[in-house]
Amino acid sequence: MKNKILLGLVTSSLLVAGLQAAKVGESGVGIEIGILKSDATSTVNGVSADGDISTTYQALRLGKYFDFGRLGATLAFVNEDGGTDGNYLALSYDYVFYNDGDFVPFVGAHMGYSRNEWSGREISIDHNGFVYGLQAGLIYDFADEFEFEIGAKYSKTNVDGSASVPGYNISLDVENSMQYYMSVGYKF
């Protein structure tokens, strides 16, 4: 159900999409899609193993450009690929390297909260926590009112959770994550 709603939002958002414009004073709304890879440690009865959690996500974005850069907010929905389902809300600041060209680079920072659920083999682990990190990317204005953005985000987290089933104590800790994304934005 959530994926159908998001697909509808993605389709309609192509007309009104993405985060911000690369001109001072402009605001924007949009969509972001990407891949997310997290480094995690799972522990069962005191025995630990490191591994990766890989998934895809979609996000709704909004923000505004100022002389000093760009302020934004992102609400993301993590797909249930690999057993993890969840969402996160983050605020961000980007220093935008304003120029007269069509391509505008930026670097920035973000912080937020992540809520997730991992399910597998008849157990479920809620793992929630704060995320913070750095990001960088490139904005391309392809029309007066539309832009395309690509970028990467690195996040440290304190996301963790645990569950108990008869005979087993299980925990899941996510140390960091890497996101690669693209977005389309409508500027106003």
N, C-alpha and C positions, 0 to 999 in steps of 0.2 A: 504494500500500500504506500509506504513512504517513498519507495523508488518511483512509483507511478506519479505521485504528487511532484517529486523532484523533476521527473522527466517533463512534466507539464510546465513547471517553472522554468526549466532550461529552455524549452521551446519558445515560450512566450518571452523569456528574458533576452533572447537574442535580439529582440526589438528594443529592449530597454536595459541592457546588461552592463557588467564590469565595475571596477572600482576606479572612480575618479578620472579626472582629466589632467593633462600636464600643463595647465595654465592656472596662474594664481587667481583665486576667487571662484573657480569652478567647483561644483559638487558632482557626485555621481553615485549610481547604483549599478549593481551587476551580479554576475555569476562567476564562479571559479570552479574548475574541475582539476583534479590532480591525483597523484599517487602519494602514498604515505608509507614509509618504512620505519619501524621502531625497533630499537634494540631492547630486548626484554630478558629477564631472568625468571624462570619458574622454579619453584621449590616444592617438592613432595616429601613429607616426613623428614625434612632436614637435608635432603639431597638436591642440589641445585644444578640447573642446566641453562646455558645461555642460548638464545635463539632470536630470530627476527619475526616480527609481525608485519606483514605487507598487506595493504588494502588500497582502495580508491575512495575518493570522497567528492562531494559537491558542496559549494558554499554560496551563501548570499553575502554580498559585500556592500558597504556604503562608506562614503568619506568625503573629504573636502581638502582642496589645495590652498595653502597659505604661502606667504613670502618665505617662511622658515621651513616649509616642507609640506607633507601630507599627513593628515590624521584620518584613521579609519577604524572600522569595526567589521568583524567577520563572524558569521554564524555558519558553522560547517556541520555536515551530516556524513558520518563515516559509514560506508557500506559494510554489509555483513560478510565480506570476503574473508576467508580464513578464520571464521568464527567470531570475529570482533565486530560489534555494532556499537555506535555511540555518536556523540556530537561534542562540539566545543565552541566556545565563545571567546573571541580574542579582540583586544584593542591594539592598534599599531601606530607607530610613527615612522615615517620615511623621510630621509633627507633626499630631496629631488634635485638632480643636476640639471636645472632648467637650461634650455638652449633653444635656438631658432629652428632646429631640425625636427624631423618627424619622430626620431628615436630619442627617448629621454631615459637615462639610467637612474636608478635609485638604490640606496642602502638604508636599512632601518632595523627596528627592534619591535618585538611584539610580546604580549603577556596575556594570559587568559586562564580559563578553567576547562578541563576536559572530563567528560562523563562517558564511560564505556562499559560494555558488558562482553565478556568472553564466554562462549558456550561450547561445550564439547564433552562427549562421553558421559552424558547424564549429569553434568555439573555445570554450574554457572558462577562466574566470578565477576562482581562489579569492581572495576578499578578506576578510580577517580583521582583527580589532583590538579595542581597548578602546572602550567607550562609557560616558559619564557625563552626567548631566543632572538636570533638575528635573521635577517632576510635581505635579499638583493634581487634585482631584476631589471627589466627593460620594458618601457611603455612605448607603444607605437600608435600615433593618432592616424587612423585610416579614413576618417571623415571628420567634419566639424564637430559632430555630436557623439562620435563613437571612437573607442580605443581598444587596443588589444594589448595584453600584458603577459609576459612570461617571467617566471622567477623561481627561486628556491628559498626554503625556510628551514633553518636548523633550530631545534628546540630541545632544551633540557626540561626534565619533568620530575615531579615527585608522585607520579601516578602509580598507585599500587592497590592491591586488593587481595583478599584471601577467602577461602571457603573450606568447610570441613564436610567430609562424607565419611561414612563408617570405615574406620581404619586408616584414614588419610587426612592429613593437614596440608592444604595446598595454598600457595601464594604466587602472585604474579606481580613483578615490579618492572615498570618501563623506565629505563634510564634516559633515553633521548630518542628523537625522531628526526627524520629528514623528509621534507615535502618538496615535490616538483609540481608546478602548476601552470595553468594558463587561464586567463580570464578575458571576458569581453565586457565592455562597459559603455553605458549611456551617460553622457555628460550634460549637465544643465547649469 
